Amino acid sequence: MSGLTAIQKVLARKAGKHVEIGEIIEAKVDFLMLHEVTGPLAVEEFEKISDRVWNPNRVVVIFDHDVPPSTIELANQMRKMRLFVKKYGVSNFYEIGRGGIAHQVLFEEGFDIPGSLIIGVDSHTCTAGATGAVGIGVGSTDAAAVLATGEIWLRVPETIIVEVEGEFKKGVFAKDLALSIVGKIGANGATYKVVEYAGKTVEKLSLSERLTLANLSIEMGAKTGIVQTDSKSFEYAKSFGKQSAFMDVRSDPDSAFEKVGINASELEPVVSVPYRVDDVKPVSEVEGLEIDQAFLGSCTNGRLDDLLIAFRIIKGRKISPRVRLVVSPASMKTYSDALKMGIIEEILRAGGIVTSPTCGACLGMSRGVLAENEVAISSSNRNFMGRMGDKSSRVYLASPATVAASAVEGKITDPRRYL
């Protein structure tokens, strides 16, 4: 085979040379994202080895995990990051009330240019792959090295191409596709590989839907996920005046990759049942299970189209009296747009609550923490034991439509009867 995979092409550009699968390389980073939880440790380690940030214009600091902070500890973490921003002249700083969940902000602000290499101190940095960027999550030590050098050590990953064909049936959404892919490949089935999404069905997905797809790549153990670029990716780059930086990111037909096929027309609404993301079942198998909380939000499904789907189901109805509906828009822009469209007002009228844009509920940090033995249905990305609160609580992952329908019924519900 003489062709190159998509990840080989991107990393070759960043390394300035041809790269082979399995080779360890030094790659130049386009942007480094830091948040308030693991960012301070990265800064602390960075200052042990350098007194100068490699490029303050290529560092992005975003507060998102617990916004506004609910503890003194996190307030102090944020203070440390503000001091870092001021000391080193970091230009891309998204203060409380001016950003949102990091991966959404990176997308909205034009950082996710196809072919760019984005390193972030968060495992879901792979979300950037929706546009054809390469987003890789790292720990604080690696981030410290990037702060000092602008480069990172990487092993060139193998590739799995997931080719999706067919039309979605009524009530099936991008989240159902993403969970179905995780269920098929497994939690460890793509460990240190790139999951590359292709096919006619993927081409029809909006960029927002592609963000959902790329976001769940890490739940298969993947190094990252990449949606093959097309006219939508190009228009994204063009909208930020960065069309000259656009790179067509897709594997050559004669390159080395595994292939997995998905027939979208066979899919139905699904849920991931506790305590594994890859334990995926049709909604029909768990329908009727009573819930205590419904959560709509996160970097997976907190965008405007997600809120709009929920709005259409909730409109004119009431949330079940025994259920809490917690909604966290993915960004301040999403929040503002939802306000203008009357979505927020309708959620409040129905008996839901809308929080500031934050990761809080998703990781059991704030604004939606679960108590002992409580059951939640969530549009987020993880349902591990204790993920959203007490270790005895249980989380079912689903699409925004399934979450909204379940909130109305007070139990896990197939959304198709509401669509």
Helices and strands as residue ranges (DSSP letters): H 6-15, E 24-28, E 31-34, H 39-49, G 56-58, E 59-62, H 72-88, E 92-94, H 102-108, E 117-120, G 123-131, E 134-137, H 140-149, E 151-155, E 158-165, H 174-185, E 193-198, H 200-204, H 207-215, G 216-220, E 224-227, H 231-239, G 243-245, E 258-263, G 264-266, E 270-272, E 280-282, H 283-286, E 293-297, H 298-301, H 304-314, E 324-328, H 332-340, H 343-350, E 353-354, E 375-378, E 394-397, H 400-409, G 415-418
